[in-house]
Amino acid sequence: MLQIKEYDDNHNYRRLVNDSQIFHNALQYVLRGETRFHVQNEGSKDFDLVYIDNDKKAKSDVSFPDSDFYRDEIIYPPYYFYDEKDLEKINLYLLDGFEEIFFEDANEYTISVAMLAIKHTSLAVRFKDINVLLFPWLKSQVTIGDKPLSDKAIYVQKNYYSDLTKTDHFSSLSLFHCLFLFQWLTDLPKKQIKYLELSIRRTEGIGSILSSYNKARQALQRHNIKVVLEPNSTRYRQSTLSKYFSVEEAPADMDDTNTIYVKCFNCFILTSFIDRHEANIDLTTLNPVFLQQMKEYADAIIESKKILGVLLRGTDVILANYVGLYRPVNIDACIRIIDERLKQYNYDKIFLATEDSYYLKRMRDAFPHKIIAIAQERHSRDEFKNVKYISDLEKCKSSGGNYYNSVEDNLVNYIYAMYMLARCESLIANCMCSGVNIATAFNGGKYVRKEIASAMLR
């Protein structure tokens, strides 16, 4: 991104003409290693444009999450090339339904988006930053103010903004990326694109895989683009995913002339373009034979019992250092909440879903003769001294065919656990996670109560 800075008299930087192509002209020289430019401005003050890498800018922001999930992979790619005239590959429909677009900051991206809004929408364009008046070809078409005037406004803030699901609030980086996403993904003409092959990193669990796949399918449906998973990009074999879930395999006619290949998971998934859609991991996601097996198992265990479902994420989720709703509440606080609910609602049993062996022990000690749990593989935090993710631990414990068989067994037990949670009367989880989404979707909105401890104790 090119940002506006005070004119630096101490250096003789390349001089640029202040016209509607100024940012594209500057980016040509950024590719040659230059990062600062003088702009001589007739009728107004001179200024400099300074280039900063998009991903570095986001990750240096004080509000950017301090989590390996966000920091281990690029989120915002550099846009050295983009074309405001290629409207087929600009997602302008994201601006539909609004009356105004309000920008806190004037920079390359907000000015480019402002020009798109002026030329191709009926949105009023308003800036808080008076630096927008430095551009004579734009200043007469915008207004200046401290806040939006319309209740139906898109708010574009200067700093990083982490709430991906909102459709009316962005950072300048995130809005630009959502609008120009197709231009970053591929050079193919839009009319040629039939498929998108999504590579999902091997650290992702089945909940993240299915939710990412389903959200991407919904996002691309309006573009008539079919989404498939890159074979063997996840830690599950393609045959395993097809065996238990409704995951389609690649069509025979997929090739380089009609397919987008997405290799950067965060750049694609962590956008409002994708995340505004529902995960939809409901029972229709499951293979019918597999679903019937789980139903028979649950019927035999639950019978007529009144059961409280408890989901406790630990081990690698704690070490990942998530923030807010995604950060697990400690086990002592969870036990206090669960004890209150047992006394309040007189549950017969607790069904516990957890991958953490310490959490299982603490729960059995706290609620003797109350705990029901699937016989799934569990881990302790000590096992993560030299690895960061459960997927890494699985590799250490087994290899070759044994590895894939072990991963498949763990997967089946996990889905059984989520299905059992869905059959409970109510649900308590120590944090927001994919498991909550899956259990809630499997439950079909029938929980009497659903509580997320990380939300309750904020």
Beta strands, then each sheet from edge to edge (+ up, - down):
strand 1: 2-6
strand 2: 14-16
strand 3: 36-39
strand 4: 47-51
strand 5: 100-103
strand 6: 124-127
strand 7: 143-144
strand 8: 153-157
strand 9: 169-171
strand 10: 195-198
strand 11: 226-229
strand 12: 259-262
strand 13: 307-312
strand 14: 349-354
strand 15: 371-373
strand 16: 426-429
strand 17: 450-452
sheet 1: 1+ 4- 3+ 2+
sheet 2: 7+ 6+ 5+ 8+ 9+
sheet 3: 11+ 10+ 12+
sheet 4: 15+ 14+ 13+ 16+ 17+
end
